[in-house]
Amino acid sequence: MEGIIKEGNDVVKKAEDEDVRDAAIISAARRVEHYEIAAYGTVRTYAQLVGEQESAQLLQQTLDEEKEAEQGLTQLAEQIMSKPAGEKS
């Protein structure tokens, strides 16, 4: 995660264009969400395997929230990418 954040910060510092900076921030945030989705999905499955159904349900709720956050970031990225070149935010 630290590497993802550092990489995003490096791109943000170098980017002169506002949309490029926004895209870099969104890209880093999406990678963090993917990491979290993988982690929560794995732990949820472990909980199911050991019979911890209540824990599995709570982890599924968190997993669903992480997926919603990633979808929101994807929509935001699509909005930025769909603007004509040179159009300001």
Wavefront OBJ file of the C-alpha trace (Angstrom):
o trace
v 0.000 0.000 0.000
v 2.831 2.361 0.825
v 4.274 1.766 -2.638
v 0.953 2.543 -4.298
v 0.629 5.790 -2.359
v 4.258 6.779 -3.035
v 3.860 6.089 -6.747
v 0.665 8.162 -6.840
v 2.359 11.021 -5.000
v 5.286 10.947 -7.436
v 2.964 11.249 -10.426
v 0.933 14.003 -8.757
v 4.097 16.035 -8.073
v 5.255 15.718 -11.695
v 1.900 16.295 -13.386
v 1.373 19.791 -14.712
v -2.127 19.158 -16.016
v -4.978 19.145 -13.482
v -6.741 16.216 -15.165
v -3.539 14.154 -15.174
v -3.153 14.806 -11.444
v -6.777 13.833 -10.836
v -6.359 10.664 -12.871
v -3.211 9.741 -10.922
v -4.990 10.198 -7.603
v -7.976 8.144 -8.766
v -5.684 5.446 -10.149
v -3.873 5.091 -6.828
v -7.158 5.049 -4.919
v -8.552 2.346 -7.216
v -5.474 0.174 -6.662
v -5.901 0.541 -2.903
v -9.558 -0.469 -3.240
v -8.587 -3.549 -5.273
v -6.095 -4.517 -2.587
v -8.773 -4.123 0.092
v -11.313 -6.082 -1.951
v -8.872 -8.978 -2.274
v -8.052 -8.885 1.435
v -11.654 -8.731 2.662
v -12.735 -11.398 0.187
v -10.031 -13.747 1.409
v -10.781 -13.197 5.094
v -14.522 -13.579 4.462
v -13.867 -16.930 2.788
v -11.688 -18.070 5.703
v -14.468 -17.093 8.115
v -16.957 -19.153 6.098
v -14.601 -22.138 6.042
v -14.212 -22.174 9.824
v -17.935 -21.707 10.434
v -17.843 -18.090 11.572
v -20.984 -17.103 9.685
v -21.643 -13.890 11.613
v -18.098 -12.705 10.949
v -18.406 -13.758 7.316
v -21.589 -11.696 6.947
v -19.946 -8.612 8.453
v -16.912 -9.056 6.219
v -19.226 -9.421 3.206
v -20.847 -6.095 4.096
v -17.420 -4.462 4.211
v -16.477 -6.152 0.945
v -19.643 -4.803 -0.681
v -18.805 -1.292 0.564
v -15.294 -1.543 -0.877
v -16.706 -2.648 -4.222
v -19.106 0.322 -4.222
v -16.218 2.683 -3.484
v -14.235 1.219 -6.385
v -17.218 1.590 -8.703
v -17.560 5.231 -7.694
v -13.884 5.817 -8.450
v -14.299 4.091 -11.809
v -17.204 6.379 -12.696
v -15.177 9.404 -11.678
v -12.260 8.264 -13.834
v -14.600 7.749 -16.789
v -15.942 11.288 -16.383
v -12.429 12.718 -16.477
v -11.447 10.580 -19.467
v -14.568 11.492 -21.430
v -13.868 15.240 -21.399
v -12.503 16.686 -24.621
v -8.746 17.353 -24.497
v -7.959 20.759 -23.087
v -11.329 21.241 -21.357
v -10.828 22.304 -17.753
v -12.553 20.695 -14.781
l 1 2 3 4 5 6 7 8 9 10 11 12 13 14 15 16 17 18 19 20 21 22 23 24 25 26 27 28 29 30 31 32 33 34 35 36 37 38 39 40 41 42 43 44 45 46 47 48 49 50 51 52 53 54 55 56 57 58 59 60 61 62 63 64 65 66 67 68 69 70 71 72 73 74 75 76 77 78 79 80 81 82 83 84 85 86 87 88 89
